[in-house]
Amino acid sequence: MSQTKREQVISHLRFLRQELREMHLSIKEDDLFPEPSELRGIMAQLEALLELVQGNTRIQSNSEVA
């Protein structure tokens, strides 16, 4: 994985971990569930991360075949 892709993945993961921690605390301490729009935002971030990782994996697997 190139350094730029690695940095992008790390950045995405840090953001997602922070968001999920905040959601967990609000559920645990205040019994407040996140808004649907917050959940959709997290899902969009997870999908973007998956596409970033899968795109790089496809390139690696194609080069391994050659």
Number of C-alpha atoms within 10 A of each C-alpha: 11 8 8 9 13 13 12 15 17 13 13 16 15 12 14 18 13 11 15 14 12 13 17 16 13 14 13 11 8 9 10 12 14 13 9 9 9 13 15 11 13 17 13 12 16 15 12 14 19 13 12 16 16 12 11 14 13 11 11 12 10 9 9 8 6 5
